[in-house]
Amino acid sequence: MDELEILKKDWQKQEDKFPKLSYNEIYKMILKKSSSIVKWIFIISLLEFILWSCLSFFMKDSESMVKFDSYGVDNIMNPITILGYIILAYFFYRFFMNYKTISATDNAKVLMENILKTRRSVKQYVGFNLIYLFILTFVVLGIEMNKDVKMVELVEKASANGELLKFYGSFILITLVVLAIVIGLILVFYYLIYGLLLKRLNLNYKELKKLEE
Protein backbone atom coordinates (compact mmCIF):
# COMPACT_ATOMS: atom_id res chain seq x y z
CA MET A 1 0.00 0.00 0.00
CA ASP A 2 1.21 3.51 -0.80
CA GLU A 3 2.85 5.32 2.13
CA LEU A 4 0.70 8.38 1.56
CA GLU A 5 -2.47 6.28 1.65
CA ILE A 6 -1.40 4.70 4.96
CA LEU A 7 -0.69 8.08 6.53
CA LYS A 8 -3.90 9.57 5.15
CA LYS A 9 -5.97 6.74 6.64
CA ASP A 10 -4.19 7.35 9.91
CA TRP A 11 -5.13 11.02 9.74
CA GLN A 12 -8.76 10.19 9.02
CA LYS A 13 -9.17 7.40 11.55
CA GLN A 14 -6.80 8.87 14.15
CA GLU A 15 -5.39 5.55 15.10
CA ASP A 16 -3.14 5.61 18.15
CA LYS A 17 -0.38 3.46 16.77
CA PHE A 18 0.66 6.05 14.14
CA PRO A 19 1.63 9.70 14.50
CA LYS A 20 -1.25 12.10 14.00
CA LEU A 21 -0.96 14.14 10.81
CA SER A 22 -2.63 17.45 10.15
CA TYR A 23 -4.26 18.57 6.91
CA ASN A 24 -1.20 20.67 6.05
CA GLU A 25 1.20 17.81 6.65
CA ILE A 26 -0.70 15.51 4.31
CA TYR A 27 -1.00 18.30 1.73
CA LYS A 28 2.76 18.91 1.85
CA MET A 29 3.37 15.22 1.28
CA ILE A 30 1.07 15.20 -1.77
CA LEU A 31 2.77 18.37 -3.03
CA LYS A 32 6.21 16.80 -2.68
CA LYS A 33 5.17 13.66 -4.56
CA SER A 34 3.44 15.66 -7.33
CA SER A 35 6.47 17.92 -7.74
CA SER A 36 8.75 14.88 -8.04
CA ILE A 37 6.54 13.28 -10.69
CA VAL A 38 6.38 16.45 -12.80
CA LYS A 39 10.16 16.87 -12.49
CA TRP A 40 10.62 13.37 -13.88
CA ILE A 41 8.24 14.12 -16.76
CA PHE A 42 10.46 17.06 -17.67
CA ILE A 43 13.69 15.04 -17.31
CA ILE A 44 12.38 12.06 -19.31
CA SER A 45 11.15 14.31 -22.14
CA LEU A 46 14.67 15.75 -22.43
CA LEU A 47 16.25 12.30 -22.32
CA GLU A 48 13.85 11.15 -25.03
CA PHE A 49 14.84 14.12 -27.21
CA ILE A 50 18.55 13.35 -26.66
CA LEU A 51 17.96 9.69 -27.55
CA TRP A 52 16.26 10.46 -30.87
CA SER A 53 18.85 13.14 -31.66
CA CYS A 54 21.70 10.67 -31.07
CA LEU A 55 20.03 8.06 -33.28
CA SER A 56 19.57 10.66 -36.01
CA PHE A 57 23.22 11.71 -35.69
CA PHE A 58 24.57 8.17 -35.96
CA MET A 59 22.32 7.41 -38.94
CA LYS A 60 23.23 10.52 -40.94
CA ASP A 61 26.05 8.70 -42.73
CA SER A 62 23.97 5.64 -43.55
CA GLU A 63 23.38 4.79 -47.20
CA SER A 64 19.68 5.68 -47.10
CA MET A 65 20.31 9.06 -45.45
CA VAL A 66 23.12 9.96 -47.85
CA LYS A 67 20.87 9.00 -50.75
CA PHE A 68 18.00 11.10 -49.38
CA ASP A 69 20.31 14.11 -48.87
CA SER A 70 21.36 13.84 -52.52
CA TYR A 71 17.80 14.72 -53.56
CA GLY A 72 18.46 18.34 -52.58
CA VAL A 73 15.21 18.89 -50.69
CA ASP A 74 16.58 20.97 -47.82
CA ASN A 75 14.07 23.68 -48.70
CA ILE A 76 11.33 21.23 -47.68
CA MET A 77 12.96 19.29 -44.82
CA ASN A 78 14.69 22.18 -43.02
CA PRO A 79 11.48 24.16 -42.30
CA ILE A 80 9.73 20.99 -41.10
CA THR A 81 12.68 20.08 -38.87
CA ILE A 82 13.02 23.60 -37.46
CA LEU A 83 9.29 23.80 -36.76
CA GLY A 84 9.49 20.45 -34.95
CA TYR A 85 12.36 21.69 -32.77
CA ILE A 86 10.51 24.90 -31.94
CA ILE A 87 7.39 23.05 -30.85
CA LEU A 88 9.43 20.56 -28.81
CA ALA A 89 11.25 23.45 -27.11
CA TYR A 90 7.84 24.91 -26.26
CA PHE A 91 6.77 21.65 -24.60
CA PHE A 92 10.05 21.40 -22.67
CA TYR A 93 9.43 24.93 -21.42
CA ARG A 94 5.87 24.02 -20.39
CA PHE A 95 7.04 20.91 -18.53
CA PHE A 96 9.68 22.95 -16.71
CA MET A 97 7.19 25.68 -15.81
CA ASN A 98 4.70 23.03 -14.64
CA TYR A 99 7.38 21.71 -12.29
CA LYS A 100 8.27 25.19 -11.00
CA THR A 101 4.62 26.13 -10.54
CA ILE A 102 3.67 22.95 -8.71
CA SER A 103 6.75 23.14 -6.48
CA ALA A 104 5.72 26.62 -5.34
CA THR A 105 2.01 25.90 -4.89
CA ASP A 106 0.63 26.49 -1.40
CA ASN A 107 -3.06 25.86 -2.05
CA ALA A 108 -4.78 22.50 -2.61
CA LYS A 109 -7.24 23.86 -5.17
CA VAL A 110 -4.46 25.50 -7.20
CA LEU A 111 -2.38 22.34 -6.99
CA MET A 112 -5.30 20.34 -8.40
CA GLU A 113 -5.56 22.80 -11.30
CA ASN A 114 -1.82 22.56 -11.96
CA ILE A 115 -1.96 18.77 -11.96
CA LEU A 116 -4.72 18.92 -14.60
CA LYS A 117 -2.60 21.35 -16.66
CA THR A 118 0.37 18.98 -16.46
CA ARG A 119 -1.72 16.02 -17.58
CA ARG A 120 -3.05 18.09 -20.49
CA SER A 121 0.48 19.18 -21.47
CA VAL A 122 1.74 15.59 -21.56
CA LYS A 123 -1.21 14.41 -23.67
CA GLN A 124 -0.66 17.29 -26.11
CA TYR A 125 3.06 16.47 -26.26
CA VAL A 126 2.36 12.82 -27.11
CA GLY A 127 -0.26 13.88 -29.65
CA PHE A 128 2.15 16.29 -31.34
CA ASN A 129 4.88 13.64 -31.63
CA LEU A 130 2.49 11.18 -33.26
CA ILE A 131 1.01 13.74 -35.66
CA TYR A 132 4.49 15.00 -36.56
CA LEU A 133 5.62 11.43 -37.27
CA PHE A 134 2.56 10.86 -39.46
CA ILE A 135 3.10 14.04 -41.50
CA LEU A 136 6.87 13.56 -41.78
CA THR A 137 6.41 9.99 -43.02
CA PHE A 138 4.20 11.04 -45.91
CA VAL A 139 6.42 14.01 -46.77
CA VAL A 140 9.47 11.73 -46.96
CA LEU A 141 7.58 9.11 -48.99
CA GLY A 142 6.31 11.80 -51.33
CA ILE A 143 9.87 12.97 -51.93
CA GLU A 144 11.05 9.39 -52.47
CA MET A 145 8.36 8.75 -55.06
CA ASN A 146 9.39 11.83 -57.01
CA LYS A 147 13.17 11.59 -56.63
CA ASP A 148 14.10 7.92 -56.24
CA VAL A 149 14.88 6.37 -59.64
CA LYS A 150 13.40 2.96 -58.79
CA MET A 151 10.21 4.48 -57.40
CA VAL A 152 9.83 6.70 -60.46
CA GLU A 153 10.20 3.64 -62.70
CA LEU A 154 7.53 1.76 -60.72
CA VAL A 155 5.15 4.72 -61.02
CA GLU A 156 5.77 5.01 -64.76
CA LYS A 157 5.29 1.27 -65.24
CA ALA A 158 2.02 1.30 -63.28
CA SER A 159 0.86 4.31 -65.29
CA ALA A 160 1.71 2.58 -68.58
CA ASN A 161 -0.29 -0.48 -67.52
CA GLY A 162 -3.25 1.63 -66.46
CA GLU A 163 -2.76 0.58 -62.82
CA LEU A 164 -1.59 3.88 -61.38
CA LEU A 165 -4.59 4.23 -59.05
CA LYS A 166 -4.14 0.63 -57.86
CA PHE A 167 -0.42 1.24 -57.30
CA TYR A 168 -0.99 4.37 -55.22
CA GLY A 169 -3.81 2.70 -53.29
CA SER A 170 -1.66 -0.31 -52.40
CA PHE A 171 1.29 1.91 -51.52
CA ILE A 172 -0.77 4.11 -49.21
CA LEU A 173 -2.47 1.11 -47.60
CA ILE A 174 0.85 -0.61 -46.84
CA THR A 175 2.26 2.66 -45.50
CA LEU A 176 -0.74 3.15 -43.21
CA VAL A 177 -0.48 -0.42 -41.87
CA VAL A 178 3.24 -0.07 -41.14
CA LEU A 179 2.69 3.37 -39.65
CA ALA A 180 -0.12 2.05 -37.45
CA ILE A 181 2.20 -0.65 -36.09
CA VAL A 182 4.97 1.87 -35.41
CA ILE A 183 2.56 4.30 -33.73
CA GLY A 184 1.18 1.42 -31.66
CA LEU A 185 4.68 0.57 -30.42
CA ILE A 186 5.35 4.22 -29.64
CA LEU A 187 2.08 4.46 -27.70
CA VAL A 188 3.12 1.44 -25.64
CA PHE A 189 6.46 3.15 -24.99
CA TYR A 190 4.74 6.38 -23.97
CA TYR A 191 2.29 4.53 -21.73
CA LEU A 192 5.09 2.73 -19.90
CA ILE A 193 6.82 6.04 -19.27
CA TYR A 194 4.44 9.00 -19.25
CA GLY A 195 1.27 6.97 -18.74
CA LEU A 196 2.42 5.47 -15.46
CA LEU A 197 3.66 8.85 -14.23
CA LEU A 198 0.32 10.44 -15.11
CA LYS A 199 -1.47 7.61 -13.32
CA ARG A 200 0.44 8.38 -10.14
CA LEU A 201 -0.24 12.08 -10.64
CA ASN A 202 -3.94 11.31 -11.03
CA LEU A 203 -3.91 9.42 -7.72
CA ASN A 204 -2.49 12.53 -6.07
CA TYR A 205 -5.28 14.57 -7.65
CA LYS A 206 -7.89 12.20 -6.17
CA GLU A 207 -6.24 12.44 -2.75
CA LEU A 208 -6.45 16.22 -2.93
CA LYS A 209 -10.14 16.02 -3.81
CA LYS A 210 -10.72 13.86 -0.74
CA LEU A 211 -8.88 16.38 1.43
CA GLU A 212 -11.08 19.16 0.10
CA GLU A 213 -14.32 17.28 0.73
C-alpha positions in Angstrom: 0.0 0.0 0.0 1.2 3.5 -0.8 2.8 5.3 2.1 0.7 8.4 1.6 -2.5 6.3 1.7 -1.4 4.7 5.0 -0.7 8.1 6.5 -3.9 9.6 5.2 -6.0 6.7 6.6 -4.2 7.4 9.9 -5.1 11.0 9.7 -8.8 10.2 9.0 -9.2 7.4 11.5 -6.8 8.9 14.1 -5.4 5.5 15.1 -3.1 5.6 18.2 -0.4 3.5 16.8 0.7 6.0 14.1 1.6 9.7 14.5 -1.3 12.1 14.0 -1.0 14.1 10.8 -2.6 17.4 10.2 -4.3 18.6 6.9 -1.2 20.7 6.0 1.2 17.8 6.7 -0.7 15.5 4.3 -1.0 18.3 1.7 2.8 18.9 1.8 3.4 15.2 1.3 1.1 15.2 -1.8 2.8 18.4 -3.0 6.2 16.8 -2.7 5.2 13.7 -4.6 3.4 15.7 -7.3 6.5 17.9 -7.7 8.8 14.9 -8.0 6.5 13.3 -10.7 6.4 16.5 -12.8 10.2 16.9 -12.5 10.6 13.4 -13.9 8.2 14.1 -16.8 10.5 17.1 -17.7 13.7 15.0 -17.3 12.4 12.1 -19.3 11.2 14.3 -22.1 14.7 15.8 -22.4 16.3 12.3 -22.3 13.8 11.2 -25.0 14.8 14.1 -27.2 18.5 13.3 -26.7 18.0 9.7 -27.5 16.3 10.5 -30.9 18.9 13.1 -31.7 21.7 10.7 -31.1 20.0 8.1 -33.3 19.6 10.7 -36.0 23.2 11.7 -35.7 24.6 8.2 -36.0 22.3 7.4 -38.9 23.2 10.5 -40.9 26.1 8.7 -42.7 24.0 5.6 -43.6 23.4 4.8 -47.2 19.7 5.7 -47.1 20.3 9.1 -45.5 23.1 10.0 -47.8 20.9 9.0 -50.7 18.0 11.1 -49.4 20.3 14.1 -48.9 21.4 13.8 -52.5 17.8 14.7 -53.6 18.5 18.3 -52.6 15.2 18.9 -50.7 16.6 21.0 -47.8 14.1 23.7 -48.7 11.3 21.2 -47.7 13.0 19.3 -44.8 14.7 22.2 -43.0 11.5 24.2 -42.3 9.7 21.0 -41.1 12.7 20.1 -38.9 13.0 23.6 -37.5 9.3 23.8 -36.8 9.5 20.4 -34.9 12.4 21.7 -32.8 10.5 24.9 -31.9 7.4 23.1 -30.9 9.4 20.6 -28.8 11.3 23.4 -27.1 7.8 24.9 -26.3 6.8 21.7 -24.6 10.1 21.4 -22.7 9.4 24.9 -21.4 5.9 24.0 -20.4 7.0 20.9 -18.5 9.7 22.9 -16.7 7.2 25.7 -15.8 4.7 23.0 -14.6 7.4 21.7 -12.3 8.3 25.2 -11.0 4.6 26.1 -10.5 3.7 22.9 -8.7 6.8 23.1 -6.5 5.7 26.6 -5.3 2.0 25.9 -4.9 0.6 26.5 -1.4 -3.1 25.9 -2.0 -4.8 22.5 -2.6 -7.2 23.9 -5.2 -4.5 25.5 -7.2 -2.4 22.3 -7.0 -5.3 20.3 -8.4 -5.6 22.8 -11.3 -1.8 22.6 -12.0 -2.0 18.8 -12.0 -4.7 18.9 -14.6 -2.6 21.3 -16.7 0.4 19.0 -16.5 -1.7 16.0 -17.6 -3.1 18.1 -20.5 0.5 19.2 -21.5 1.7 15.6 -21.6 -1.2 14.4 -23.7 -0.7 17.3 -26.1 3.1 16.5 -26.3 2.4 12.8 -27.1 -0.3 13.9 -29.7 2.2 16.3 -31.3 4.9 13.6 -31.6 2.5 11.2 -33.3 1.0 13.7 -35.7 4.5 15.0 -36.6 5.6 11.4 -37.3 2.6 10.9 -39.5 3.1 14.0 -41.5 6.9 13.6 -41.8 6.4 10.0 -43.0 4.2 11.0 -45.9 6.4 14.0 -46.8 9.5 11.7 -47.0 7.6 9.1 -49.0 6.3 11.8 -51.3 9.9 13.0 -51.9 11.1 9.4 -52.5 8.4 8.7 -55.1 9.4 11.8 -57.0 13.2 11.6 -56.6 14.1 7.9 -56.2 14.9 6.4 -59.6 13.4 3.0 -58.8 10.2 4.5 -57.4 9.8 6.7 -60.5 10.2 3.6 -62.7 7.5 1.8 -60.7 5.1 4.7 -61.0 5.8 5.0 -64.8 5.3 1.3 -65.2 2.0 1.3 -63.3 0.9 4.3 -65.3 1.7 2.6 -68.6 -0.3 -0.5 -67.5 -3.3 1.6 -66.5 -2.8 0.6 -62.8 -1.6 3.9 -61.4 -4.6 4.2 -59.0 -4.1 0.6 -57.9 -0.4 1.2 -57.3 -1.0 4.4 -55.2 -3.8 2.7 -53.3 -1.7 -0.3 -52.4 1.3 1.9 -51.5 -0.8 4.1 -49.2 -2.5 1.1 -47.6 0.8 -0.6 -46.8 2.3 2.7 -45.5 -0.7 3.2 -43.2 -0.5 -0.4 -41.9 3.2 -0.1 -41.1 2.7 3.4 -39.6 -0.1 2.1 -37.5 2.2 -0.7 -36.1 5.0 1.9 -35.4 2.6 4.3 -33.7 1.2 1.4 -31.7 4.7 0.6 -30.4 5.3 4.2 -29.6 2.1 4.5 -27.7 3.1 1.4 -25.6 6.5 3.2 -25.0 4.7 6.4 -24.0 2.3 4.5 -21.7 5.1 2.7 -19.9 6.8 6.0 -19.3 4.4 9.0 -19.2 1.3 7.0 -18.7 2.4 5.5 -15.5 3.7 8.8 -14.2 0.3 10.4 -15.1 -1.5 7.6 -13.3 0.4 8.4 -10.1 -0.2 12.1 -10.6 -3.9 11.3 -11.0 -3.9 9.4 -7.7 -2.5 12.5 -6.1 -5.3 14.6 -7.7 -7.9 12.2 -6.2 -6.2 12.4 -2.8 -6.5 16.2 -2.9 -10.1 16.0 -3.8 -10.7 13.9 -0.7 -8.9 16.4 1.4 -11.1 19.2 0.1 -14.3 17.3 0.7 
